[in-house]
């Protein structure tokens, strides 16, 4: 059965992005449209969205939302992406006082103080706009806390809108650590009755929790990998919501994010000095490695393994382990390290000092550059992702396609996508090495990370046939969005089945 799926999100490429949420919400609708579904997407009309060079038109749909004692007008703008025969309609909720700002969520002083009000307004506008646009909706798919009020409006029949009876709601958790938690009096911004401010639905230790609201009211819940779906139901990774999630365990599944191989594929990546595929990866990666050594000021060497790291400099990404690993062992490892990222000053200062002390071993760029990220993926022999937790992760998937062997902490989506090699012939799951494509460590500590990196370097240097097998396993795997879209179709059907069950 073909469906009309409406998504609500705070980010989507090419309109607005701070992280992986934008990649998912900008790509998944296109993949679903390829399967024959009709997709629409709602997004705030941020300043950067309005300057995205898209052809944006006025729908002439406007209305007023009463919020925080004010009458705030909303105007619905429209553009589209994708093929003309089945485009994805993009609806932008326009209110300059809330969204005409330099950044999405905050500035150098921190989060915007009215973020709760801004995204309550956005959610209320989405449900009203669907009605006024007369969208024949089957699924309302809400992403993260910024859109998490919508399942509550749907389930409580807020505003008595006709489309509620036609649709089922799906809530996707991209990172449980970000919950939209605000003080209790912000409950009035939602427009919902205070009876819903209770420990089972919207209240969280005396505060309003928007993500908990979405989890509690949605017909179905997804997150971005099967292992993360299990982990967040346990106290260690549940961020205080593990009990809420366990209570709805029969409505939760994990779906690994896909990769857009139109962008991330070394055979046609325009950012690379040399393109390559599985047929000529040794020559192609060698050329990319030589170019990277020259670009970063590292000594030219074909045999020294290059280890890439890309991403936010934060504890969640494992930098509290990487920092002492490099400080203590950079002289002991026969490897070159190429690092790209920005974030916490304590990590940035340490990396800058390491690069100054050992410019022959460590090259650092404290910024974010998408073209450089592509070149690092192609040039590196291995890619390190020691994340403390990782809901899905994308860089390990990019690495696999680029013939770059991932070295990861066994958590979340990294468990589901990296099958570890073990000299004993078994990986952590007890499976034989037939599909091994990387290395992983179980305990989150410095010694375990050191042993894992040492094993990867030793395998690269001493067992070239094993290394070649790991590379080819990774390059031949399919982590495309097509497979993820099929899994979301299943989730949507399950949501529709559950929506008819009265809770």
N, C-alpha and C positions, 0 to 999 in steps of 0.2 A: 504494500500500500504506500503510495506516495503522499507525503505530508507537507504542510506549510509550517516551517520551523522559524520562530522568531527568537532572536538572541538579544540579550541586554548585557552590556559590558561597559566598563570604564575605559577600555583600550582596545584598539584594533589597528593593525597595519592596513593601509599606509597612512592612516589619519592621526593616530596618537599612540605612542609607545614609551613605556619605561622598562618593560621586561617581557618575559615569555608569554604572559597573558595576551599581549597584543598579537603575537605570532599565531597563537591558537585561534583567537577570535577573528583574525583577518583571513585565515586559511581554511578552517573547518567549514564555514558556510559555502565556500567555493567547491570543496570536495563533495559536500552533500548535494549541491546543485548538479554536479557532474553525475550523481546517481539518480537524478530526475526529480529531486525534491525542490520545492520553492523555499527560499531562505530570505529572511529580512533581518536586519541588525540595527539596534538602537544604540546610540553613542552620544555623550555630551558634545555640544558644539564648541569645543575648545578653540582657542585662538589658532593653534597649530592645525587643527582639523579644517578650519575654514580657509586656511592658507595652503592646503595640500594640493592645489592645482586641479582638484576634481571639479567637474561641472555641477555645481550645487544650485538647486532650484528651490523656490518657496512653494510648499504644498498648499499654502493659504489656510492651513489648519493652525489655529491658535486658541488658547484658553488661559484661564487664570487658576492658580493653585493657592489656596490659603495656607500659609506656613509661617510659623514664628510670629504670628500676629500681623503678617503682611500679606498683601495680595500681589503674588508674583506671576507675571505673564510668561507664557511659554509659546514659542513659535517652532513649528516642525519644518525642518528643511530636508531635502532629499537629494541623494546622488546614487550612483550604482557602481559596482565593480563586476568583473567577469564577462563572459560572452553575451552577446546581444540576444541570443535565442533563449537564455534562461539566466538573466543577471541577478545578482544579489542586491536587493534594495537596501540602501544605507539611509537611516533616518537620524538626523542630528537634532537634539533637543537644545534649542537656542534660548539662553538667558544670560546676557553679557555680565550681569552683576555676579553670577556664580562661575561662569566658565571662560570669560575673556581675560585670561591671566597667562603669565609667562610659563607657568608649570602646571602639571596636572593636579598634584596633591599638596605641594608645599614649596617653600623656597629655602634660602640659606638660614632662615630663622626657625625652620621646622615645619611640621604639618600646618596647613591652613586651619585656623581655629573654627571655621564654619563648615568643615568637611562633612560632618553629620547632616547638617542642614542641606548642603549642596546635593548629596546623594540621596537623601530622602526626597528632595524635590525631583531629582532625575527619575527615581523609581515611580513616583506618583505620576509623573508625566508619561512614562512609558505605558502604564496601564490605561491611561486616559486616551493616549494617542492611538493605540491599537483599536479602541472602540470607534474613535472619530474617523480613522482611515478606513474603517470597515474591512480590516484584514481578516480573512478566513483562516484562523489560526488552529493548529493542532497541538503544537508544543511551544511553550514559553521556556527558553533555556537561559538561565541566569548564571552569571559568572562572578564569583567572589563577593566579598561583603558589600561592594558598592551597588550591587543589584539584588541583594539578598532579601529586601523587603517585598519584592514582587510575589514570591510564592505565598507570603502571608496575605497580601491583598487578594490574591487569587482564591486562597482557601477560605478566607473569612468573608468573601463577597463584598469587599470594600468598594463602595460606590455603586454597587448593584449593576455591574456592566455585563452586557449580553455575552461577550466572548468567553467569560469565565467558564460557562457551562460546556463550551466546545473543546477546551484545552486541558492538557496536563502540564505540570511544571517539573522541570529538571534543574537541580542546583549543582554546579560544579565548583569544587574546592581546588584551587590551584596551589595555595599555600596556607595551611591552617594557622600558621603563626600570625597572619594578618586577618583580624576578625572584625574591625569596625566597632570597637568598644568605647562607649561614651557614657557620661554620667546619666543618672536615672531620669532627670528632668527633660532630657532630650527625647524621651518617649513621646512627648507632646508633638514633636516634629513629624512623627510617623503618621499621625491622624488616626491611628488605631486605638481602640478602647483599652483603658488601663487594665482591664481584666486579663489581657494577654501578657502583661508584665509579671510573669511568674516563672519559677525555676525550671519548668518544663518547656517553656516556649521562648521568651524574649529576655528574661532577666538572667544576669550572670554576676554573682557575688555583689549584688546591689546595683550593678550597672546595666545599661542597655547594650546588648550584643547583637549586632546586625547579622553576622554570619550564623550565629546560633539560631536566629530567627529563620533564616532560609533553610537550614538543616531541619528544623523542627516542623516546618510547614510544607516543604516540597514533596511532591509525589514520588520523586526518585532522586538519588544523590550519586554523583560520580566524582571521582578524583583522578589524578593524572598518571596513576600506575597501580597495578594490582597490589604490589607490596606496600605502597603508601596507604592504600585503602585499609589494609590490615594494621599497619603501624599506628595510624591515628586513632584506632580504637583501643590503644593501650596507653597507660599513663605516661610513659616516657616521651611519646611523640604526640599525645593527644591535646596538649596545650590547654588543659582544663575542660575540653569538650569531649573527652573519650567516652564518658558515660552517656552523653546525649547521642553520640554516634553509635555506641553499642545498642542503645534502645531502638535504633533504626537499621540495624545490621542487615536485615533482609531486603533493604532498599538501597544498598550501597554497592557500587562496583568501581573498579579501577580500569582506566583506559589510557594506555601509553600515548603521549603526544606523537604526532607524526613529523616527518621531515619533508620540507619542500625541496625535492630534488631538482626542481627547475632553478633553484638558487644555490643549493649546496650539493654540488657534484663536480669532482675534479676534472671530468671529461670536457666540461664546457664552462668552467668557472673563469670569468673574465678578469678576476683579481690576481690570477696566478701567472708567474713567469713561464710556466710550462704546464700544459694540460696532460692528463694521463687517465688511464682506466685500468681495469684489472689485467689487461693484456700487456701493459707496459709500465706498471706502477713503479718498478725499481728504478728505471731510467727517469721517470717523471718526478718521483719524490727526491731523487738525488739532485736533479736540477733545481727544484724548489728549495732544497736544503742549502745548496751552495749560495743561492740568491739571498736566503734569509741570513746566513752567516755574514755575508757582505753587508746587508742592510743593517744588521744589528751590531756590527763590529766584532763579531766572534771569529776566532781563528778558523780558517777553512780546514775541514776534516770530513772525509767520507765515512770513517769508521766510528767516530765518537757519536754515541746516541744523543739525539736532541729531544728534550722533554718540554712540552708546551703546557702552559697554564693560562687560562683566559677567564676573567670574570670579576665579580665584585669582591673586594678585599674585606671580608667579614668572617666571623667565626662560623656561621652556618656553612660557608663554603670550605671550611677546613683550614683556614689560614693560621689558626692557633696551633696547628700541627706543622704546617709547611714552614712557618717562620723558624722554629727551633731545628727542624730537619735541615734546612739550608745553613743556618748559623753553625750547627755542629758538624755537619757531614759534607758540606759542599766541596771540601778538599779531598774527602775520601771517595766520593762518587766520581767515576770517570764518565762525565756527562756534561752537556751544555743545556742550560735552562733558559727558556725564552718565555717571558711573563708579560701579559697585557691585562691591565685592569686599574680600577681606582676604587677608593673606599676609605676605610679607617686609617687614620694617620699613623698609628703604631705599626701597622703592617707596611704601609708605604715607606716610612722612614727606614725600616729594617731592610726592605728590598733595595732601596736606593743605596744604602751603605754596602750591601753585598755586591751590587753591581760595580760600585767604586773600588771595592777591595779585590774582587776577582772578575775583572772585565773579560777574562778569557773563558769564564765558566757561566756567568750570569748576565743576561741582557734584559732590561726592564723598560717598559713604556707605561707610565702612570697616567693612563688615559683610556678612552675606548675608541677604537677605530674598527669599523666593520671590514674594510678591505684588508687591514693587517690581520684581523682575526681569521679570515679566509687563508691568508698566506701562512700563518702559523699552523693551522690545521694541516695544510698540505706538506709543510716542510718538516714537521716533527715526526719522530719515530714512535713516540708514545705521548699520551696526553694524561695528565694527572688531575683527578677529581676526587679529593679526599673529604667530600662534604660530610659534615656532622649528620645532616639529614638532607634528602633531595627528593622532593615530591615526584619529579620525573627526570629532569635533566635533558638537555639537548646536545650539549657539546660532545658527550660520549657517542651520540648517534651520528653527528657530523664526522667525528673521528673515524668511526667504523667505515664510512663511505670513502674517506680520504686515505685509507690504509695506515692509519695512525692508531696504534694499539692502546686502548684505554686502561688506565691503572686507577682503581676506584675503591672507595669504602663501600662495603656491602650494605646498602641502605636504599629504601624507596625504589625509585625507578631504575637505579643503577643495578639493583639485584635482577630486575626483570629484563635488562637489556645486555648486560655484560656477563658472559659465561666464563668463569675463571679457569685458567690453565693451572694444573698442578703436576709437578714432576711425578707424583705417585700414580697418576693416571685417573684421578678423580677430582672433581671440583667440590665446592662447599656443599652442594646439594646431593652429592653422592653419584652424580652422573659422570660417565666417561668423557674424555676430552674431545669427543668427536665434533662438537660444535663450539669448542672453546674459542673465544675471540679477545680475551684480555686477562687482566690480573685483578684480584680484589683482596681486601683484608677485612676481617670480621670485627676485631676489637678496635674501638676508636681511641688509640693511644699512639704515642710517638714510636715506640719500639715496633708495633705492628706495621705502621706505615713504612718505617725504615726497611724492615724485612721484605715487604712487598715490592718497594722500589728496587731494592738490591736484586731480588729474584728476576724482575723484569729486565734490568740491565744485564744480568748474567745470561739470561736466555737470549737476549739480542746479540750479545758478544760471542757466546759459545755454542749456541744451537741455532744456526741460521735456517735450517730446514724447518724446525719448530716455529720459528718466527714467521717464516714465509706462510706457513699454514694458518697461523693466527691472523695474519693480514688478509689472506684470501677469504677466510671465513667471514671476516667483518665486511669486506667489500661486496660480497655477494648477498648479504642479508638485506631484506626489504623492510625498512621502517617508514614507508611512505604514508602520507595522510589517507590514501585510499583504504588501507586496512583499518586505520583508526575511525574513519567515517562509517565503515560497516559496523564497527562495535558500537558507535553512537546510535545508529539505527536500531540496534537491539535494545539499547537503553531506552530510547524513545517509545518503542513498542511496549516495553515493560512498564514505563510510566503511565501509558494510557490504560493498561490493564489495571494498575493499582489505583488510578484516579477514580474509577467507578466504585472502589471499595470505600465505604464510609468509615472514617477513623473515629 
